């Protein structure tokens, strides 16, 4: 019994890369790049682009408010990136530490089972009563 439970948890807590997840993330990032690149190309190919560039050609520097806004956006992006990348980096270490914690349960004396009242032709109300009691 212990070897069955231990083997099931090893597969769940394994820090190894899963090729299916890796390929899914790769496909998702390539798809997002193609989608947003196509939108950028479509909006950049409009004939109004030339007029807009001519209008802004005399403006060599941006205003103080525009600089502040740009710096605030960069700061926010860096802060969000740090917050999003820190927890996944510490997850494998946490999972490995959790495997080493002694929970006080002797796995070789543990019996698990499940009840499926529906298989025994219980009605919905009888199933609810079975779960409550």
C-alpha positions in Angstrom: 0.0 0.0 0.0 2.8 2.4 0.9 4.6 1.9 -2.4 1.4 2.7 -4.3 0.8 5.9 -2.5 4.4 6.9 -2.6 4.6 6.3 -6.3 1.5 8.3 -7.0 2.9 11.3 -5.1 6.3 11.1 -6.8 4.7 11.6 -10.2 2.7 14.6 -8.9 5.6 16.3 -7.1 8.2 15.6 -9.8 10.1 18.8 -10.7 10.9 17.4 -14.2 9.6 19.2 -17.3 6.6 17.8 -19.0 7.0 18.0 -22.8 3.3 18.4 -23.4 3.2 21.6 -21.2 6.4 22.9 -22.8 5.0 22.4 -26.3 1.7 24.0 -25.3 3.5 27.1 -23.9 5.6 27.3 -27.0 2.6 27.1 -29.3 0.7 29.7 -27.2 3.6 32.2 -27.4 4.2 31.7 -31.1 0.4 32.1 -31.7 0.3 35.3 -29.6 3.3 36.7 -31.5 1.7 36.0 -34.8 -1.6 37.4 -33.8 -0.3 40.7 -32.3 2.3 41.0 -35.1 -0.5 40.8 -37.7 -2.6 43.4 -35.8 0.4 45.7 -35.7 1.1 45.2 -39.4 -2.5 45.8 -40.3 -2.7 49.0 -38.3 0.7 50.2 -39.6 -0.2 49.8 -43.2 -2.9 52.5 -43.2 -2.2 55.5 -45.4 -2.7 57.9 -42.5 0.6 56.8 -41.0 2.6 59.0 -43.4 0.6 62.1 -42.4 1.0 61.3 -38.7 4.7 61.0 -39.1 5.0 64.3 -41.0 3.0 66.1 -38.3 5.2 64.8 -35.5 8.5 65.3 -37.3 9.0 68.7 -35.9 8.6 67.5 -32.3 12.1 66.4 -31.1 11.5 65.9 -27.4 8.5 64.7 -25.5 6.8 66.6 -22.7 7.6 66.1 -19.0 4.2 64.5 -18.4 4.9 62.0 -21.3 8.3 61.1 -19.8 6.8 60.6 -16.4 4.0 58.4 -17.8 6.5 56.3 -19.8 8.7 55.8 -16.7 5.7 54.9 -14.6 4.7 52.3 -17.1 8.2 50.7 -17.2 8.3 50.7 -13.4 4.9 49.0 -13.2 5.9 46.4 -15.8 9.1 45.5 -14.0 7.2 45.3 -10.7 4.5 43.0 -12.2 7.2 40.9 -13.8 9.0 40.4 -10.5 5.8 39.5 -8.7 4.8 37.0 -11.4 8.2 35.3 -11.8 9.1 34.9 -8.1 6.4 32.4 -7.0 6.9 29.9 -9.8 10.6 29.9 -9.2 10.1 28.9 -5.6 7.4 26.3 -6.2 9.7 23.2 -6.9 11.7 23.9 -3.8 8.6 24.2 -1.7 7.2 20.9 -3.1 10.4 19.1 -2.4 10.4 20.5 1.2 6.8 19.3 1.6 7.8 15.8 0.7 10.3 15.8 3.6 7.8 16.9 6.3 6.7 14.2 8.7 2.9 14.5 8.9 2.5 11.9 11.7 0.5 9.5 9.6 1.8 6.0 9.1 1.1 5.3 5.4 1.4 1.5 5.9 -1.6 1.6 8.3 -3.8 3.9 6.1 -6.9 2.6 4.3 -8.6 4.8 1.7 -11.9 4.2 0.0 -14.6 6.1 -1.8 -18.4 5.9 -1.8 -20.5 6.2 -4.9 -24.1 6.0 -3.8 -25.3 6.5 -7.3 -24.0 3.1 -8.3 -26.3 1.5 -5.6 -29.4 3.2 -7.1 -29.7 5.8 -4.4 -32.0 8.7 -5.2 -30.7 12.3 -5.0 -32.2 12.9 -1.6 -30.9 9.7 -0.3 -27.4 10.6 -1.6 -27.5 14.0 0.2 -28.5 12.2 3.4 -25.7 9.8 3.0 -23.2 12.6 2.6 -24.5 14.6 5.6 -24.5 11.7 8.1 
